[in-house]
């Protein structure tokens, strides 16, 4: 027997999530574990703490601590949660549980400096989370709670592995998430089929390095074979690959992508730098980046509509002006659609933080902004070049102020690559939009549009025709 979350009055455990999509997956796993134990879970609106749902009985903050900026944002979110219900007595304030990356890095410091926190839970330790909750919020339900789904999410992240075996000198991920561990193919496929059966349109394959998938399994499983199996799911419409390291861009993978229409022509590959000496200091192989240029040329020949995102670090210790200029020239030469630019952040416990010739913060920020300007001048022009073209977009929301549908094309990953604003037909108002696209039980829906304008990376579009419903 399963109880729906609307059938009874059940105290709610609210979650707020910071950081990357991998953290979103962790949050979903935690929520599922709590629901199986009889708790009702929901999302916590940290932007409106004063309007907190009175039924919320505890808050879980799933943190990010990849770089200092993320750590600071996590600490701020923890304090926001602790301040929920200001004015209450100490014994009636909501329990706040801190989970995730910041606990793996700074558990002792948090315990010393945030005694108000109810519990500290490391990445993936759902049993500890359940124990902590049972001590402050006993589950009132005698059976699992089924999370109410008004409409299937348009996309879901499909994590195929966790952890990392790379030795990048600037990175904290291996110390936070441990060794690279692939999931079994059958487990991944079962989850993917459940998502698609529920109505999800797009699956986004993620890991710290999807190209290494299967290398630790005692089977023949690898990324290409997994993609081929995922693409056989009958009702899957879109499959996106993210977090592929440069050496993973193989001929076999490119051929598989080009030959399968369900795999969107999109690649997210963190290059980090181009100068050989800097790459070596980063603990990365310069040959991988050199071969990446060749492979990307092949990829664009095989998939003319390919969109490419990368990430780069500016101001790494010892980076000379000449090496930084090489990086800017590289970005100009490669014509990336999207670039994530990060000023180097000296992270506690990393080898890079101990390197000589550390650049001061102003130099790092200045170079990052200069690189950002180079990347944006290219990305904005590539976006503008799409004006007049047509494409299928997936409807994901409604902007009441702009009176426009919010959608996303195949060349846009969620949250990071911009959106498509679709002008409403004259005969459609807010009520008809909700009925057509967002009413309970409605499937996700696509539209065929023509791009009419662009603002930075966001596209404006007009409807050409309605696409098919996605079930």
PyMOL commands that set and color helices and strands:
alter all, ss='L'
color gray80, all
select helices_A, chain A and resi 21-36+46-51+68-82+90-92+101-113+126-136+173-177+185-198+210-212+223-230+246-248+251-259+276-281+286-302+321-334+352-354+361-384+430-438
alter helices_A, ss='H'
color red, helices_A
select strands_A, chain A and resi 2-4+12-17+40-43+56-63+95-100+119-121+144-146+155-159+161-162+181-182+202-206+238-241+266-268+307-314+338-343+390-399+404-409+420-423+444-455+458-470
alter strands_A, ss='S'
color yellow, strands_A
deselect
rebuild
show_as cartoon
